[in-house]
Amino acid sequence: MIKLEENYQRTIDDRRSFDIRFWQSQGDIAIFEAVTQMLNDYLLIRGKNADESRLQRTVENFQKA
């Protein structure tokens, strides 16, 4: 079962306490998955290849600068 949370407030209010509380309660994995999904959506909208985003690439070369 999916838990759904809603928040209604005026759009001119700059209070982000609901957003902060919500995302902190989700944990790191859920936040990363949400970011990954948003990036994939962005790439698809722009007509780019969303199969291999920059966050999911394998490291090919690593050296000390």
Backbone as JSON Lines, residues from 0, in Angstrom:
{"i":0,"aa":"M","n":[0.84,-1.17,0.0],"ca":[0.0,0.0,0.0],"c":[0.89,1.24,0.0]}
{"i":1,"aa":"I","n":[0.59,2.19,-0.85],"ca":[1.36,3.43,-0.96],"c":[0.77,4.47,-0.01]}
{"i":2,"aa":"K","n":[1.65,5.08,0.76],"ca":[1.22,6.14,1.66],"c":[1.28,7.46,0.9]}
{"i":3,"aa":"L","n":[0.18,8.19,0.88],"ca":[0.09,9.44,0.15],"c":[-0.02,10.59,1.13]}
{"i":4,"aa":"E","n":[0.84,11.59,0.97],"ca":[0.79,12.78,1.8],"c":[0.52,13.98,0.92]}
{"i":5,"aa":"E","n":[-0.35,14.86,1.37],"ca":[-0.66,16.07,0.62],"c":[-0.45,17.28,1.5]}
{"i":6,"aa":"N","n":[-0.16,18.38,0.84],"ca":[0.02,19.63,1.57],"c":[-0.62,20.74,0.74]}
{"i":7,"aa":"Y","n":[-1.48,21.5,1.36],"ca":[-2.13,22.63,0.69],"c":[-1.69,23.91,1.38]}
{"i":8,"aa":"Q","n":[-1.16,24.83,0.59],"ca":[-0.77,26.13,1.14],"c":[-0.76,27.16,0.02]}
{"i":9,"aa":"R","n":[-0.73,28.39,0.39],"ca":[-0.69,29.45,-0.61],"c":[0.65,29.42,-1.32]}
{"i":10,"aa":"T","n":[0.63,29.69,-2.61],"ca":[1.87,29.6,-3.39],"c":[2.84,30.74,-3.09]}
{"i":11,"aa":"I","n":[2.37,31.81,-2.48],"ca":[3.3,32.9,-2.16],"c":[4.06,32.63,-0.88]}
{"i":12,"aa":"D","n":[3.62,31.65,-0.1],"ca":[4.33,31.31,1.13],"c":[5.65,30.64,0.78]}
{"i":13,"aa":"D","n":[6.7,31.02,1.47],"ca":[8.01,30.45,1.2],"c":[8.38,29.41,2.26]}
{"i":14,"aa":"R","n":[7.39,28.8,2.86],"ca":[7.66,27.78,3.86],"c":[7.83,26.44,3.17]}
{"i":15,"aa":"R","n":[8.95,25.81,3.42],"ca":[9.23,24.53,2.79],"c":[9.32,23.42,3.83]}
{"i":16,"aa":"S","n":[8.78,23.66,5.01],"ca":[8.91,22.69,6.08],"c":[8.26,21.35,5.72]}
{"i":17,"aa":"F","n":[7.13,21.38,5.0],"ca":[6.51,20.13,4.59],"c":[7.43,19.35,3.66]}
{"i":18,"aa":"D","n":[8.01,20.01,2.66],"ca":[8.9,19.34,1.71],"c":[10.12,18.76,2.42]}
{"i":19,"aa":"I","n":[10.71,19.54,3.29],"ca":[11.9,19.08,4.01],"c":[11.55,17.88,4.88]}
{"i":20,"aa":"R","n":[10.48,17.98,5.63],"ca":[10.07,16.88,6.51],"c":[9.74,15.62,5.7]}
{"i":21,"aa":"F","n":[9.05,15.8,4.58],"ca":[8.68,14.66,3.74],"c":[9.91,13.94,3.21]}
{"i":22,"aa":"W","n":[10.83,14.67,2.58],"ca":[11.98,14.03,1.96],"c":[12.94,13.46,3.0]}
{"i":23,"aa":"Q","n":[13.07,14.09,4.15],"ca":[13.91,13.52,5.2],"c":[13.33,12.21,5.71]}
{"i":24,"aa":"S","n":[12.02,12.09,5.72],"ca":[11.4,10.85,6.19],"c":[11.53,9.73,5.16]}
{"i":25,"aa":"Q","n":[11.79,10.04,3.9],"ca":[11.88,9.04,2.84],"c":[13.2,8.29,2.86]}
{"i":26,"aa":"G","n":[14.26,8.93,3.25],"ca":[15.56,8.28,3.28],"c":[16.35,8.5,2.0]}
{"i":27,"aa":"D","n":[17.62,8.14,2.07],"ca":[18.55,8.4,0.98],"c":[18.21,7.66,-0.31]}
{"i":28,"aa":"I","n":[17.82,6.4,-0.19],"ca":[17.54,5.59,-1.37],"c":[16.35,6.16,-2.15]}
{"i":29,"aa":"A","n":[15.29,6.53,-1.45],"ca":[14.1,7.08,-2.11],"c":[14.43,8.42,-2.77]}
{"i":30,"aa":"I","n":[15.25,9.22,-2.13],"ca":[15.64,10.52,-2.71],"c":[16.44,10.29,-3.99]}
{"i":31,"aa":"F","n":[17.39,9.38,-3.94],"ca":[18.21,9.1,-5.12],"c":[17.36,8.56,-6.26]}
{"i":32,"aa":"E","n":[16.4,7.66,-5.95],"ca":[15.52,7.13,-6.99],"c":[14.65,8.22,-7.6]}
{"i":33,"aa":"A","n":[14.19,9.16,-6.78],"ca":[13.37,10.27,-7.29],"c":[14.2,11.17,-8.21]}
{"i":34,"aa":"V","n":[15.44,11.43,-7.82],"ca":[16.32,12.25,-8.66],"c":[16.61,11.55,-9.97]}
{"i":35,"aa":"T","n":[16.87,10.25,-9.91],"ca":[17.14,9.48,-11.11],"c":[15.94,9.52,-12.06]}
{"i":36,"aa":"Q","n":[14.74,9.37,-11.52],"ca":[13.53,9.41,-12.36],"c":[13.34,10.8,-12.98]}
{"i":37,"aa":"M","n":[13.59,11.86,-12.21],"ca":[13.45,13.21,-12.76],"c":[14.47,13.46,-13.87]}
{"i":38,"aa":"L","n":[15.7,12.97,-13.69],"ca":[16.72,13.13,-14.73],"c":[16.34,12.35,-15.99]}
{"i":39,"aa":"N","n":[15.83,11.15,-15.82],"ca":[15.39,10.38,-16.99],"c":[14.26,11.08,-17.72]}
{"i":40,"aa":"D","n":[13.31,11.62,-16.97],"ca":[12.21,12.37,-17.6],"c":[12.74,13.58,-18.35]}
{"i":41,"aa":"Y","n":[13.67,14.3,-17.75],"ca":[14.26,15.48,-18.39],"c":[14.95,15.09,-19.7]}
{"i":42,"aa":"L","n":[15.74,14.01,-19.66],"ca":[16.45,13.58,-20.87],"c":[15.48,13.15,-21.96]}
{"i":43,"aa":"L","n":[14.41,12.46,-21.58],"ca":[13.42,12.05,-22.57],"c":[12.72,13.25,-23.2]}
{"i":44,"aa":"I","n":[12.4,14.25,-22.39],"ca":[11.76,15.46,-22.9],"c":[12.68,16.19,-23.88]}
{"i":45,"aa":"R","n":[13.97,16.21,-23.57],"ca":[14.96,16.87,-24.43],"c":[15.36,16.03,-25.63]}
{"i":46,"aa":"G","n":[14.86,14.8,-25.72],"ca":[15.17,13.95,-26.86],"c":[16.54,13.31,-26.78]}
{"i":47,"aa":"K","n":[17.08,13.2,-25.58],"ca":[18.4,12.61,-25.41],"c":[18.26,11.18,-24.92]}
{"i":48,"aa":"N","n":[19.35,10.44,-24.95],"ca":[19.36,9.05,-24.53],"c":[19.3,8.97,-23.0]}
{"i":49,"aa":"A","n":[18.23,8.42,-22.49],"ca":[18.05,8.31,-21.04],"c":[18.49,6.96,-20.51]}
{"i":50,"aa":"D","n":[19.03,6.1,-21.38],"ca":[19.45,4.77,-20.94],"c":[20.66,4.81,-20.02]}
{"i":51,"aa":"E","n":[21.53,5.78,-20.21],"ca":[22.75,5.84,-19.42],"c":[22.99,7.29,-18.99]}
{"i":52,"aa":"S","n":[22.38,7.65,-17.89],"ca":[22.59,9.02,-17.4],"c":[23.96,9.12,-16.75]}
{"i":53,"aa":"R","n":[24.4,10.31,-16.51],"ca":[25.73,10.54,-15.96],"c":[25.87,9.96,-14.56]}
{"i":54,"aa":"L","n":[24.76,9.85,-13.81],"ca":[24.83,9.32,-12.45],"c":[24.98,7.8,-12.44]}
{"i":55,"aa":"Q","n":[24.7,7.13,-13.53],"ca":[24.73,5.68,-13.55],"c":[25.88,5.11,-14.37]}
{"i":56,"aa":"R","n":[26.76,5.91,-14.84],"ca":[27.85,5.42,-15.67],"c":[28.89,4.68,-14.82]}
{"i":57,"aa":"T","n":[29.55,3.74,-15.45],"ca":[30.64,3.02,-14.8],"c":[31.91,3.85,-14.92]}
{"i":58,"aa":"V","n":[32.7,3.85,-13.85],"ca":[33.97,4.59,-13.88],"c":[34.93,3.86,-14.78]}
{"i":59,"aa":"E","n":[35.46,4.57,-15.77],"ca":[36.4,3.97,-16.71],"c":[37.83,4.37,-16.41]}
{"i":60,"aa":"N","n":[38.02,5.55,-15.87],"ca":[39.37,6.03,-15.62],"c":[39.35,6.88,-14.36]}
{"i":61,"aa":"F","n":[40.26,6.6,-13.46],"ca":[40.34,7.36,-12.22],"c":[41.81,7.62,-11.93]}
{"i":62,"aa":"Q","n":[42.16,8.88,-11.79],"ca":[43.54,9.21,-11.5],"c":[43.62,10.43,-10.6]}
{"i":63,"aa":"K","n":[44.73,10.54,-9.92],"ca":[44.95,11.67,-9.03],"c":[45.33,12.9,-9.85]}
{"i":64,"aa":"A","n":[44.71,14.03,-9.54],"ca":[44.96,15.26,-10.29],"c":[46.25,15.91,-9.88]}
